[in-house]
Amino acid sequence: MSEGSSMHPIIELANVTKVYPNGVKGLNDINLSVAKGEFVVIVGLSGAGKSTLLRSINRLHDITEGDIKIDGQSITKAKGKSLRHIRRDVGMIFQSFNLVKRMSVLKNVLTGRVAYYNFLKSSLGLFSNEDKLRAYEALERVGLESKLYNRADELSGGQQQRVSIARVLTQSPKIILADEPVASLDPKTTTQVMDDLRKINQDLKMTVMVNLHSVELAKKYATRFIGIRNGEIVLDCPASKITDEKIKSVYTASKTEEAAQ
Ligand SMILES: Nc1ncnc2c1ncn2[C@@H]1O[C@H](COP(=O)(O)OP(=O)(O)OP(=O)(O)O)[C@@H](O)[C@H]1O
């Protein structure tokens, strides 16, 4: 890390608006700074804009207005090689795991390194021994090193999600974005996956931003709460100051909003 990099936020959104081609406003003038090492949980009703926010941060979605900076560099304006380099710093975990089902666990985890290779080497699977070791260590971290050569679809849903965490670790990002990572998991596996994310956040100092539907889980893991309603931030509160009332307010329309509906 360069000396100056702790001076700026790891994620910074300035006046970000996202309008989908059909005219729906996913995000409306969002301003947000996230410091390195935070564990941010985003809460809000279905359709509030939580996924849109995460997908805008790693530029899976292009935003309509504003600017998003990752560790001081604009991902909004970046092109070509510099865009690829910024994207390496942002790992993503999806609700549906997004593993290649027929491929081994090891190969799936190694795909986390693809952004560090040229097209030919990565398509031929020519990963270095160092990267294979990195992949093994990532699997160890989530307790799945014994499944190295299993096909991904031989694993349970919770194990598959932990493989996807190992894949993201192998990418060595500065930030992990997780879009409803436990929505399809049972309570025990949910705890394992969330504990893995917390350990990564605390031990490896990776910044985590996660969308959760469960308020209970949010209260257990967040160091900061962001509440979204109708594409706007309506709550931004550190875990030390959060109350049930504040969380409830995210899910309740204000009188003015009700009047406008
Ligand atoms: N590809 C798209 N095209 C048009 N509108 C979209 C698209 N994706 C999302 N939206 C709309 O943008 C708004 C925000 O959606 P988003 O998926 O970000 O919400 P969310 O809070 O993540 O919801 P959920 O909790 O159900 O996943 C919603 O009104 C949704 O219908």
The ligand as an ORCA input file, in Angstrom:
! r2SCAN-3c Opt
* xyz 0 1
  N     -31.876     -4.223    -15.365
  C     -32.846     -3.430    -14.906
  N     -33.631     -2.736    -15.744
  C     -34.600     -1.921    -15.292
  N     -34.859     -1.713    -13.982
  C     -34.108     -2.383    -13.088
  C     -33.070     -3.276    -13.495
  N     -32.493     -3.786    -12.382
  C     -33.139     -3.235    -11.343
  N     -34.110     -2.402    -11.755
  C     -35.019     -1.599    -10.920
  O     -34.230     -0.726    -10.115
  C     -34.754     -0.642     -8.795
  C     -33.696     -1.088     -7.806
  O     -33.461     -2.485     -8.001
  P     -32.376     -3.323     -7.195
  O     -32.291     -4.675     -7.822
  O     -31.146     -2.530     -7.095
  O     -33.063     -3.412     -5.767
  P     -32.645     -4.277     -4.497
  O     -32.762     -3.370     -3.321
  O     -31.345     -4.934     -4.721
  O     -33.805     -5.355     -4.458
  P     -33.759     -6.901     -3.958
  O     -33.570     -6.822     -2.475
  O     -35.102     -7.419     -4.338
  O     -32.640     -7.566     -4.669
  C     -36.014     -1.485     -8.784
  O     -37.112     -0.643     -9.036
  C     -35.822     -2.452     -9.943
  O     -37.040     -2.850    -10.496
*
